[in-house]
Amino acid sequence: MSHQDFSILHLDGLGQAELIRKGEISPLELTELSIAAIEQLNPELNAVITPMYDIARKMTQGELPESPFRGVPMLLKDLMAMYKGVRNANGSKLFMHFIADHDSELTLRYKKAGLIFLGRTNLPEFGLLPTTEPEAFGATHNPWNPAHTPGGSSGGSAAAVASRVVAIAHANDGGGSIRIPAACCGLFGLKPTRGRNPVGPKLTELAGGLVAEHIVSRSVRDSAVMLDLTSGAAIGDAYYAPPKERSYAEEIQSAPKKLKIAYSTETPLGEALKADAQKCLEESLKLLEHLGHEIIEVKLPISLPPDKIIQIFSIIWATTTTMPLALFKQLSGMEPPQGMVEPLTQAFYEIAQKTSALDYELARIAVQGMSREIGYAFEDFDVWLSPVLAKPPLQLGELKQDPQNPLAPFLKASEFAPFTALFNITGQPAASVPIYWTEDGLPMGTQIVGKIGDEATLFRLAAQIEQERPWINKLPKIVI
C-alpha cells in the first residue's frame, strides 16, 4: 500500500492503529499523510487554525505508549484541552497570543493513549454559538456543502473528521457542541455523563456541570474505546460519574436488549417539529422499530416555561463563558479593548456583570430541579430519542453578529438546535447518530439520550444502528 494513498485516512482511528501495529505504515508516515491532507483541504474548509506539525513529527520519533490508538493523529479543539507552549485562543482576538502554560488533564490522557497532535481547530468565540464563524479566524465550511455551517461549537473538529483529514478530534459540549457539529457533518458524537471525563487541572467543573469533554468520530467504536482511555475523575473533581460495569469496548460487542425508547413530536420548548426534523424523527423511529425496540410517545415533565429555561441557561452560560474576560480584567487592570470581542460576547459579559451571586445560585437550583424531574421520567423508559437539529445545517451567515441586537444570534440558535441543551442541564449522556440526510444531501443527526451513567446502552444502541445502517462510507463533497 502506498503511503501517499489517502484511502488510509478513510479508516477510523482503530483501523489506522491496526495498520501501524502490522507495520504497514509508521506513525510518522501516517502523520505526514494527515498533514498533507490538512494542507490540501484546509484552505477551503478552514478547520485547523493552529498547526502543530513540528510537535507532531517529534512525538512520532519518541517512545509512544502501547495503546489501541498508538500513533494515530488527532486534532484538539481550541477551547480547553490545553497543550503547553501552544496557542489557546478560544476563538477570540482577545486571546490571539495566549500561550498555554500547562497541559490539561485530558491532554495528558490523550498523550498516554499514544495519540499524535496535529493542531488546534476552529470554533465560535468562546464556544458561544452552534455555528463556527468567529471574527478572529473566519468561518469553517461544512464538507457536505461549503455554503453551510459545520455546526458549533466544535465545528472545526467535525469538519476535519468528516473530510477524512483525521479520524478523531477533540470536542466539548456545554449546550450541544459535540452533538450539533456531529449532526451537521454526518458523524457520531457522544456527550458523556457529567463528570465522566476531567476538565482539570485548574478547573474542577465548568458552567455548573453543563460542560462535558470527549471527541467526534466516524465510528462508534472509536468513541467507545477513547472514552475507556480518558474517563475517570481526577483528584479534586467536583463530580464523579457512576462507575461503568465493563469497558465500553466490550459493550459495543453486544446487541442491546429490547429497549423502551421514548420520543415526542415537540421540542423541549413546546414547539412542533418542522418538516426535516419530523422526517428525521420518523425515519429514526422506523429503523428502531425494525431493530425490535418498543417505541412510546412521552411528553417530558418540564415544569418551567420556555422563556424561564432560556433565562436560567443564559445566566449560567453568560457567567461561565465570559469568565476569561473577567480574568483579563483582573490581570491587566483594564476592560477588554473595544472591538476585541464580538457583540454577543460583550452582551453576555454585561449580563454576567449584572448577575448577582444570588441570581446565579437561583439559576443553579432551577437547573438542579429540572435534572430531578427529567431523571425521574427516565425510570419509565431506557432511551429518549429526538432529532439533534430543528432544521438542516444553517447557511453560513444566518447567525451573523449584530451590534444593534447582540443577543439575536443566541436566541436564533435555540430555534436551530433546541433539543440538546436540556441534557447538559441534566448531565445525562447523549449522542448524535447519523441516520437521516435531507433531499439536498445534508446530514441531520438523531439524538439518543440515556440515564445518568448509562453510556453503555447508548454505545450498544449506536453500534447496532451503525451495523444496520452503516454511514462511514457516505462521503461529503469536500473529502481527501
C-alpha positions in Angstrom: 0.0 0.0 0.0 1.4 3.4 -1.0 2.0 5.7 1.9 0.6 8.5 -0.3 -2.6 6.6 -0.6 -5.1 8.9 1.2 -7.6 6.0 1.5 -5.8 5.1 4.7 -7.3 8.2 6.1 -10.8 6.9 5.4 -10.3 4.2 8.0 -11.4 5.0 11.6 -8.8 5.6 14.2 -8.7 2.0 15.4 -8.3 0.9 11.7 -5.3 3.2 11.3 -3.8 2.0 14.5 -4.1 -1.6 13.3 -2.0 -0.7 10.2 0.6 0.7 12.5 0.6 -2.4 14.6 1.0 -4.6 11.5 4.0 -2.4 10.3 2.2 -1.4 7.1 2.7 2.3 8.0 4.7 4.1 10.6 3.3 6.8 13.0 5.5 9.4 11.1 4.2 8.3 7.7 0.6 8.4 8.8 1.2 11.8 10.4 2.8 13.2 7.2 -0.2 11.8 5.2 -2.6 13.6 7.5 -0.6 16.8 7.4 -0.7 16.7 3.6 -4.4 16.2 3.7 -4.9 19.2 6.0 -2.7 21.4 3.8 -4.7 20.3 0.7 -8.2 20.8 2.2 -7.8 23.4 4.9 -7.8 26.4 2.5 -11.4 25.5 1.6 -12.6 24.2 5.0 -10.7 26.5 7.4 -11.0 23.8 10.1 -7.4 23.9 11.6 -6.3 27.3 12.9 -3.1 26.4 14.8 -0.9 23.8 13.1 1.3 21.7 15.5 3.2 19.8 12.7 6.7 20.0 14.2 5.3 18.9 17.6 3.5 16.0 15.9 6.6 14.9 14.0 8.7 15.0 17.2 6.0 12.9 19.0 6.2 10.2 16.4 10.0 9.9 17.0 9.6 9.3 20.7 8.5 6.2 22.6 4.8 6.0 22.1 2.8 4.2 24.8 1.2 0.9 23.9 -2.5 1.7 23.4 -5.4 1.0 21.0 -4.7 4.4 19.3 -0.9 4.3 19.3 0.5 6.6 16.6 -2.9 7.8 15.4 -3.1 11.6 14.5 -5.8 13.7 16.1 -6.8 17.4 16.5 -7.5 19.4 19.6 -10.4 21.9 19.7 -9.0 25.4 20.5 -11.1 25.5 23.7 -9.9 23.7 26.9 -7.7 20.6 26.2 -4.7 23.0 26.5 -1.2 21.9 25.3 1.7 23.6 27.0 3.6 26.0 24.7 0.8 26.2 22.1 -1.7 29.0 21.5 -5.1 28.6 23.1 -7.1 31.5 21.6 -10.7 30.4 22.4 -11.8 31.6 19.0 -11.1 35.2 20.1 -9.0 38.2 19.0 -8.5 38.9 22.7 -6.6 35.7 23.3 -4.9 35.5 19.9 -1.5 35.5 21.5 -2.3 33.5 24.7 0.1 30.5 25.1 -0.9 27.7 27.4 1.5 27.2 30.4 0.3 23.7 31.2 -1.3 20.6 29.7 -4.9 19.9 30.6 -5.6 16.6 32.3 -7.4 15.4 29.2 -4.4 16.3 27.0 -2.2 14.2 29.3 -4.6 11.3 29.0 -4.5 11.6 25.2 -0.7 11.6 25.4 -0.9 8.4 27.5 -3.1 6.9 24.7 -0.2 7.4 22.2 -2.1 9.9 20.1 -0.3 12.5 17.9 -1.5 16.1 18.0 -1.6 17.8 14.6 -3.1 21.1 15.5 -6.0 23.0 17.1 -9.4 23.5 15.5 -11.7 26.5 14.8 -14.7 27.4 17.0 -17.1 30.3 17.6 -15.7 32.8 20.0 -15.6 31.1 23.5 -17.9 28.4 22.1 -21.0 30.5 22.3 -22.9 29.5 19.2 -23.8 26.4 17.2 -22.0 27.7 14.1 -18.3 28.2 13.6 -17.8 31.7 12.3 -15.5 33.6 14.6 -14.3 37.1 13.6 -10.9 36.2 14.7 -10.3 33.2 12.3 -13.2 33.3 9.8 -15.8 30.7 9.0 -15.3 26.9 8.9 -17.2 25.3 6.0 -19.3 22.2 6.0 -17.6 19.4 3.9 -21.1 18.3 2.7 -21.8 21.8 1.3 -19.4 24.6 2.0 -22.1 27.2 1.9 -23.4 25.7 5.2 -22.2 25.6 8.7 -20.5 22.5 10.1 -22.2 23.4 13.4 -20.6 24.5 16.6 -19.0 25.0 18.8 -16.8 22.0 17.8 -17.2 22.9 14.1 -13.6 22.8 13.1 -13.1 19.4 14.7 -16.2 18.0 13.0 -15.3 19.4 9.5 -11.8 17.9 9.8 -13.1 14.4 10.8 -15.9 14.4 8.1 -13.4 15.4 5.4 -11.2 12.5 6.5 -8.1 14.5 7.2 -8.1 12.9 10.7 -10.2 10.1 12.1 -10.9 11.6 15.5 -10.8 15.1 17.0 -11.3 16.5 20.5 -14.6 18.3 21.1 -16.6 19.6 24.1 -20.2 20.2 24.8 -21.9 22.8 27.0 -25.2 23.1 25.2 -24.8 20.7 22.2 -21.3 21.5 21.0 -20.4 17.8 20.3 -23.8 16.7 19.1 -24.7 19.6 16.9 -21.5 19.6 14.7 -21.6 15.7 14.6 -25.2 16.1 13.3 -24.2 18.8 10.7 -21.3 16.7 9.5 -22.6 13.1 9.5 -20.5 11.9 12.4 -21.0 10.1 15.7 -20.7 12.4 18.7 -21.3 11.4 22.3 -21.5 13.8 25.2 -20.6 11.7 28.2 -22.3 11.8 31.6 -21.4 14.8 33.8 -18.0 14.1 35.4 -17.1 11.1 33.2 -14.1 13.0 31.7 -12.0 15.5 33.6 -11.8 19.3 32.9 -8.8 20.0 35.2 -6.3 20.6 36.5 -7.2 24.3 37.1 -11.0 23.6 36.9 -13.0 21.1 38.9 -16.1 21.7 36.9 -17.3 24.2 34.3 -20.6 26.0 33.9 -22.2 24.3 36.9 -21.5 21.0 35.3 -23.0 21.8 31.9 -19.8 21.2 30.0 -18.5 17.7 29.1 -15.4 16.7 27.2 -14.9 14.0 24.5 -14.4 13.6 20.8 -16.2 13.5 17.4 -15.5 10.4 15.3 -16.7 8.5 12.2 -17.2 5.2 14.1 -18.9 4.2 17.3 -16.0 2.1 18.3 -13.5 4.9 18.2 -15.7 6.9 20.6 -16.2 3.9 22.9 -12.5 3.0 23.1 -11.5 6.6 23.6 -13.9 7.0 26.5 -12.4 3.9 28.1 -8.9 5.6 27.8 -9.8 9.0 29.1 -12.7 8.6 31.6 -12.4 8.7 35.3 -12.3 11.6 37.8 -9.1 13.4 38.6 -8.3 14.4 42.2 -10.4 17.3 43.3 -13.1 17.0 40.6 -16.5 18.3 41.6 -18.4 15.4 40.0 -17.9 11.7 39.8 -19.9 9.8 37.2 -21.3 6.4 38.3 -18.7 3.7 37.6 -19.2 1.6 34.4 -19.9 -2.1 34.7 -17.4 -3.1 32.0 -15.4 -1.4 29.3 -17.2 0.4 26.5 -15.2 -1.6 24.0 -16.8 -4.7 25.4 -20.3 -3.1 25.4 -20.4 -2.5 21.7 -19.7 -6.2 21.1 -23.2 -7.0 22.4 -26.5 -6.0 20.9 -28.7 -4.1 23.2 -31.7 -5.8 24.9 -35.1 -4.8 23.6 -35.2 -1.2 24.7 -38.2 1.1 25.6 -37.5 4.2 23.5 -39.5 7.4 24.2 -40.0 10.4 21.9 -42.1 13.5 21.5 -43.3 15.4 18.4 -42.5 18.6 20.2 -39.2 20.3 21.0 -38.3 20.8 24.7 -39.6 24.3 24.3 -43.0 23.1 23.3 -42.9 23.8 19.6 -44.0 21.4 16.8 -41.3 19.8 14.7 -40.5 21.3 11.3 -40.5 19.3 8.1 -37.0 17.8 8.0 -36.9 17.3 11.8 -40.2 15.4 11.5 -38.7 13.3 8.7 -35.6 12.6 10.7 -37.7 11.5 13.7 -39.9 9.3 11.6 -37.1 7.6 9.8 -35.3 7.0 13.1 -38.3 5.5 14.8 -39.0 3.3 11.8 -35.4 2.0 12.0 -35.6 1.3 15.7 -38.9 -0.5 15.4 -37.3 -2.6 12.7 -34.5 -3.4 15.1 -37.1 -4.7 17.6 -37.3 -1.9 20.1 -40.5 -0.7 21.8 -41.5 2.9 20.8 -43.6 5.1 23.1 -44.7 8.7 22.9 -43.9 10.7 26.0 -44.0 14.3 26.9 -41.1 15.1 29.2 -42.1 16.7 32.5 -40.6 20.2 32.2 -42.4 22.4 34.7 -40.6 25.6 33.8 -41.9 27.7 30.9 -39.6 28.0 27.8 -38.7 31.7 28.5 -37.6 30.8 32.0 -35.5 27.9 30.8 -33.7 30.2 28.3 -33.2 32.8 31.0 -31.6 30.4 33.6 -29.4 28.8 30.9 -28.3 32.2 29.7 -27.4 33.3 33.3 -25.1 30.3 33.8 -23.8 30.3 30.2 -23.1 34.0 30.2 -21.3 33.9 33.5 -19.1 31.0 32.7 -18.2 31.6 29.1 -17.2 35.2 29.7 -15.1 34.4 32.7 -11.9 34.7 30.6 -12.9 38.4 30.1 -13.0 38.9 33.9 -9.6 37.2 34.2 -8.3 39.5 31.5 -9.5 42.5 33.5 -8.1 41.1 36.7 -4.6 40.5 35.2 -4.4 43.7 33.1 -6.4 46.1 35.3 -8.5 47.1 32.3 -11.6 46.1 30.5 -11.2 44.2 27.2 -10.4 46.8 24.5 -13.2 47.9 22.2 -13.6 45.6 19.2 -11.5 42.7 20.7 -14.6 40.6 21.5 -17.7 40.0 19.4 -21.1 41.7 20.2 -22.7 38.6 21.6 -19.7 38.0 23.9 -19.8 41.6 25.1 -23.6 41.3 25.7 -23.0 38.2 27.7 -20.2 39.8 29.7 -22.5 42.7 30.6 -25.2 40.2 31.7 -22.7 38.4 33.8 -21.5 41.6 35.5 -25.1 42.5 36.4 -25.9 39.0 37.7 -25.6 38.7 41.4 -24.3 35.7 43.3 -27.9 35.0 44.4 -29.2 35.2 40.8 -26.6 32.7 39.8 -27.3 30.3 42.7 -31.1 30.5 42.0 -30.4 29.6 38.3 -28.3 26.6 39.5 -31.1 25.5 41.9 -33.6 25.7 39.0 -31.3 23.6 36.8 -30.9 21.0 39.5 -34.7 20.8 39.9 -35.0 20.2 36.1 -32.4 17.4 36.4 -34.5 15.6 39.0 -37.7 16.0 37.0 -36.2 14.5 33.9 -34.3 11.9 35.9 -37.5 10.5 37.4 -39.1 10.4 34.0 -36.3 8.2 32.7 -37.4 5.5 35.2 -40.2 4.6 32.7 -38.0 4.1 29.6 -34.4 3.4 28.6 -33.6 5.9 25.9 -35.0 9.3 24.8 -34.9 10.0 21.1 -35.2 13.2 19.1 -33.6 15.0 16.2 -30.5 16.9 17.1 -31.5 19.8 14.9 -34.8 21.5 14.3 -33.8 22.3 10.7 -30.9 21.3 8.4 -27.4 22.9 8.8 -27.8 26.6 8.5 -26.2 28.6 5.7 -23.1 30.5 6.9 -24.1 34.0 7.9 -27.6 33.1 9.3 -26.4 33.7 12.8 -24.4 36.8 11.9 -23.4 39.1 14.8 -25.4 42.3 15.0 -24.1 45.1 17.3 -27.6 46.6 17.4 -29.1 43.4 18.6 -26.3 41.4 20.1 -28.4 38.6 21.6 -30.2 37.8 18.4 -27.8 35.0 17.3 -28.1 33.3 20.6 -31.9 33.3 20.5 -31.9 32.1 16.9 -29.6 29.4 17.9 -32.2 27.9 20.2 -34.5 27.7 17.3 -31.9 25.8 15.2 -30.9 23.3 17.9 -33.5 23.2 20.7 -33.0 19.6 21.7 -29.5 19.4 23.1 -29.0 21.9 26.0 -31.6 20.2 28.2 -29.3 17.2 28.6 -26.4 19.5 29.6 -28.6 20.7 32.3 -29.5 17.2 33.5 -25.9 15.8 33.0 -27.2 12.8 31.1 -25.2 11.1 28.3 -26.5 11.9 24.9 -25.2 11.2 21.4 -25.8 12.2 17.8 -26.1 9.3 15.4 -26.2 9.9 11.6 -29.4 8.3 10.3 -31.1 10.9 8.1 -29.9 13.0 5.2 -32.1 15.7 3.6 -33.1 15.7 -0.1 -30.3 18.2 -0.6 -27.7 15.8 0.8 -27.2 17.5 4.2 -26.9 15.3 7.3 -29.2 15.8 10.3 -28.3 13.8 13.4 -30.6 11.7 15.6 -30.1 12.3 19.3 -30.3 9.3 21.7 -30.2 10.1 25.4 -29.5 7.6 28.3 -29.9 7.6 32.0 -27.2 9.2 34.2 -24.1 7.0 34.0 -25.5 4.8 31.2 -23.3 5.5 28.2 -23.2 1.7 27.8 -26.8 1.5 26.5 -26.1 4.4 24.1 -23.0 2.7 22.7 -24.7 -0.6 22.3 -27.7 1.0 20.5 -25.5 3.2 18.3 -23.3 0.2 17.3 -26.5 -1.7 16.4 -27.7 1.2 14.3 -24.2 1.5 12.7 -24.2 -2.2 11.8 -27.8 -2.0 10.3 -27.3 1.4 8.6 -23.5 2.0 8.1 -22.6 5.6 7.4 -18.8 5.6 7.4 -18.6 5.2 3.6 -21.0 8.1 2.9 -18.7 10.8 1.7 -19.1 14.6 1.7 -18.3 16.8 -1.3 -15.0 18.0 0.3 -13.0 14.9 1.1 -9.4 13.9 0.8 
